[in-house]
Amino acid sequence: MIQPAFNIGNTDTTPLSGNADLLIEVSAQSLNYILYEKDPHALLLLRQYRLYTTGDRSSRDLIDEVIEEDPLIQQHLGNALVVYNFPEANIVPAELYKKEINSSITRLMHGDRNHEFVFGEQIRDLGMHNVYSVPQDIHSLLKEKFKGSRYWHIYTLLLLAPGSLQIEKNNIIKTVFYHDKFIAAFYSSEKLQLIQTFNYQTPEDVAYYLLLICKQFDIPQQQMVLSVSGLIDSQSALYSELVKYFPEVYEEEIPQGIEVNGLLGEFPAHYFSPLLKMSLCGL
């Protein structure tokens, strides 16, 4: 049985609330979810699982095991917001987007995706579309498990989510950290210039990619602000590497509009702010 790396909130199997919604974030390496009420918006439970694949157990198999063995997921199969966290995604301006380009742009940017479904979704009010792919076996499994649920890509929700960190700066990179990768969204004058996922093994890898963004857009690193969220500790070697190169590093706060009921008091506010922000998108 796969045990959660984080298990926060009501951990028994008693139904939490008849009005509870499930937001579940799925990638090849992890499955994270929160249960929350919408009116008023309040966190009830948060769990994060790491998925370690082996020769005979794929990501699909591990996701299936977690869903089947977690009784609280089982109670909310019909009312889920499924968030795909796969890196093969591209943001396309609305004026250039046509449904017919989904497969060709994905193949051009990420190679042949014969064993993946390709989707395109509108990023409302931002004049953009997100074209992304999901492994066929994982999407088919989740469509079977979460009948009638809603499906989105994490880039879309991060771009739509209410900002929990407002900084009046011309250039900012907003990051979301996981144990083996991070998402970076670069804004210049409040306009999105880039959003991409980077794998890393060492703190130096992270610094390299962030400095590469600065170089690509001809921004001196001293003028770039970093916003950090997700699994990064302010006492870690990774954090020390960031402040070595970037003089302004800010940690995300718990977003306004959601009550956490004291459940996250033992953890830095930025650890779980991405999941909480995505639940506020109103989708």
C-alpha positions in Angstrom: 0.0 0.0 0.0 1.4 3.4 -1.0 1.5 5.8 2.0 1.1 9.6 1.5 4.2 11.8 2.0 1.8 14.4 3.5 -1.5 13.6 5.2 -3.1 16.7 6.7 -6.6 17.0 8.1 -9.2 14.5 9.0 -7.5 11.2 8.4 -10.3 8.7 9.3 -12.8 7.4 6.7 -15.8 9.3 8.0 -17.4 11.4 5.2 -16.1 14.9 5.6 -18.9 16.9 4.1 -21.7 16.3 1.6 -20.6 19.5 -0.1 -16.9 18.7 -0.3 -15.2 19.0 -3.7 -12.1 17.0 -4.8 -9.2 18.6 -6.6 -6.7 16.0 -7.7 -3.3 16.8 -9.4 -1.8 13.9 -11.3 1.6 13.5 -12.9 3.9 10.6 -13.7 5.7 11.0 -10.4 3.0 12.1 -7.9 -0.7 12.3 -7.0 -1.8 15.2 -4.8 -5.2 16.1 -3.7 -7.3 18.4 -1.5 -10.8 18.1 -0.3 -12.5 21.4 0.3 -15.8 23.2 0.7 -16.8 26.0 -1.6 -19.3 28.0 0.5 -17.5 29.2 2.4 -14.2 28.1 0.8 -12.4 26.0 3.3 -9.8 23.3 3.3 -10.8 19.9 4.8 -7.9 17.6 3.9 -4.7 17.5 1.9 -2.7 14.4 0.8 0.3 14.1 -1.4 1.6 10.7 -2.7 4.9 10.1 -4.5 4.9 7.5 -7.2 8.0 5.3 -7.6 7.8 3.3 -10.8 9.6 0.0 -11.3 10.1 -2.4 -14.2 6.7 -4.0 -13.7 4.7 -1.1 -12.2 3.9 1.9 -14.3 2.7 5.3 -13.3 -0.8 4.2 -14.4 -0.6 1.2 -12.1 0.4 3.3 -9.1 -2.2 5.9 -9.7 -4.8 3.2 -9.9 -3.6 1.7 -6.6 -3.7 5.0 -4.8 -7.3 5.8 -6.0 -8.5 2.3 -5.1 -7.0 2.2 -1.6 -7.8 5.8 -0.5 -11.3 5.7 0.9 -11.7 9.5 0.8 -11.0 9.6 -2.9 -13.5 6.8 -3.3 -16.2 9.0 -1.6 -15.7 11.8 -4.1 -15.3 10.1 -7.5 -18.2 11.9 -9.1 -17.3 15.4 -8.1 -13.6 15.9 -9.0 -11.5 18.5 -10.7 -8.6 16.5 -12.3 -5.5 18.6 -12.9 -2.9 17.1 -15.3 0.7 18.0 -14.5 2.5 16.8 -17.6 5.3 19.0 -19.2 4.3 18.5 -22.8 2.3 21.7 -23.1 2.4 24.9 -25.2 0.6 28.2 -24.8 -0.7 29.5 -28.1 -2.2 33.0 -28.7 -5.9 32.9 -29.4 -5.6 34.6 -32.8 -3.3 31.8 -34.0 -5.1 28.9 -32.4 -7.2 26.3 -34.4 -8.1 22.9 -33.1 -6.5 21.4 -36.2 -3.0 22.4 -35.0 -3.1 20.5 -31.7 -1.4 17.4 -32.9 1.1 19.1 -35.2 2.3 21.7 -32.7 2.7 19.0 -30.1 4.6 16.8 -32.5 6.8 19.7 -33.5 7.7 20.8 -30.0 7.8 17.4 -28.2 8.2 14.7 -30.8 5.9 11.8 -31.7 3.1 11.3 -29.1 1.4 8.2 -30.5 0.6 6.9 -27.1 -0.9 10.1 -25.8 -4.1 12.1 -26.1 -3.7 15.7 -27.2 -6.0 18.4 -25.9 -6.5 22.1 -26.4 -8.2 24.3 -23.8 -9.0 28.0 -23.7 -7.4 30.1 -21.0 -10.4 32.4 -20.5 -9.9 36.2 -20.4 -6.2 35.8 -21.2 -6.4 35.4 -25.0 -4.6 32.1 -25.0 -5.0 28.4 -25.5 -3.1 25.6 -23.9 -2.2 22.6 -26.1 -1.0 19.6 -24.1 -0.7 15.9 -24.2 -1.6 13.2 -21.6 -0.5 9.5 -21.7 -3.4 7.5 -23.1 -3.4 4.9 -20.3 -3.5 7.5 -17.6 -6.3 9.5 -19.1 -8.4 6.4 -19.9 -8.0 5.3 -16.3 -9.1 8.6 -14.8 -12.0 8.9 -17.2 -13.2 5.5 -16.0 -12.6 6.4 -12.3 -13.9 10.0 -12.3 -17.0 9.8 -14.5 -18.5 13.2 -15.2 -15.6 15.1 -13.7 -13.7 18.1 -15.1 -10.2 17.9 -16.6 -7.6 20.7 -16.9 -3.9 21.2 -17.3 -1.9 22.7 -14.5 -0.6 25.6 -16.6 -4.1 26.7 -17.3 -5.1 26.8 -13.7 -1.9 28.4 -12.5 -2.4 31.2 -15.0 -6.1 31.6 -14.0 -5.6 31.4 -10.3 -5.9 34.5 -8.2 -2.4 35.9 -7.4 -1.5 35.3 -3.7 1.7 37.3 -4.2 1.3 40.8 -5.6 4.7 42.5 -6.4 5.0 45.7 -8.4 8.0 44.7 -10.4 8.6 44.6 -14.2 10.1 41.1 -14.3 9.1 38.1 -12.1 9.5 34.4 -12.3 6.8 32.5 -10.4 7.9 29.0 -9.5 6.3 25.8 -8.2 8.7 23.2 -6.8 8.3 19.4 -6.6 10.9 16.9 -5.4 12.3 16.4 -8.9 11.0 19.2 -11.1 9.7 22.8 -11.1 7.4 24.9 -13.1 8.6 28.4 -14.0 6.3 31.2 -15.3 8.1 34.4 -16.4 6.1 37.6 -16.5 7.4 40.9 -17.9 5.2 44.0 -17.2 2.5 41.6 -16.0 2.4 39.7 -19.3 3.2 36.1 -19.6 6.4 35.4 -21.6 7.1 31.8 -20.8 5.8 28.9 -18.8 7.7 25.6 -18.7 8.6 22.6 -16.6 12.2 21.8 -15.8 13.6 18.5 -14.3 16.4 18.9 -11.9 18.7 16.8 -9.7 20.8 19.4 -7.9 20.3 23.0 -6.8 22.8 24.1 -9.4 20.4 22.7 -12.1 17.6 25.0 -10.9 19.9 28.1 -10.8 21.1 27.2 -14.3 17.6 27.1 -15.8 16.5 30.3 -14.1 19.6 32.2 -15.2 19.0 30.8 -18.7 15.6 32.5 -18.7 17.2 35.8 -17.7 19.7 35.4 -20.5 17.0 34.4 -23.0 15.0 37.5 -22.3 18.0 39.8 -21.8 17.1 40.6 -18.1 19.9 41.1 -15.6 19.5 38.6 -12.8 19.6 41.4 -10.3 16.5 42.8 -11.8 14.6 39.5 -11.7 12.2 38.8 -8.8 11.6 35.1 -7.8 8.4 33.9 -6.3 8.7 30.4 -4.8 6.0 28.0 -3.9 5.7 24.2 -3.5 8.2 21.9 -1.9 11.2 24.1 -1.2 12.5 24.8 2.3 14.0 28.2 3.1 16.8 26.4 5.0 17.7 24.1 2.1 20.7 24.1 -0.2 18.3 24.8 -3.1 17.0 28.0 -1.4 20.6 29.1 -0.6 21.5 28.6 -4.3 18.6 30.8 -5.4 19.4 33.7 -3.1 23.0 33.5 -4.2 22.0 34.7 -7.7 18.7 36.6 -7.1 18.5 39.4 -4.5 14.7 39.3 -4.3 13.2 35.9 -3.5 9.7 35.9 -2.0 7.7 33.0 -0.7 4.0 32.6 -1.7 1.4 33.0 1.0 -1.8 31.0 1.5 -4.2 32.7 -1.0 -6.9 35.0 0.2 -10.4 33.5 0.0 -9.8 30.1 1.5 -9.9 29.1 5.2 -7.4 26.5 6.1 -8.8 25.9 9.6 -5.4 25.8 11.3 -4.5 22.6 9.3 -1.3 24.0 7.8 0.1 25.7 10.9 3.1 23.3 11.0 4.1 23.9 7.4 5.5 27.0 5.5 2.6 28.8 3.8 4.1 28.3 0.4 4.3 24.5 0.5 0.7 24.0 -0.5 -0.3 27.4 -2.0 -0.5 26.1 -5.6 -3.1 23.5 -4.8 -5.1 26.0 -2.8 -4.9 28.6 -5.5 -6.1 26.2 -8.2 -9.2 25.4 -6.1 -10.2 29.1 -6.3 -10.4 29.2 -10.1 -14.2 28.6 -10.1 -14.1 25.8 -12.6 
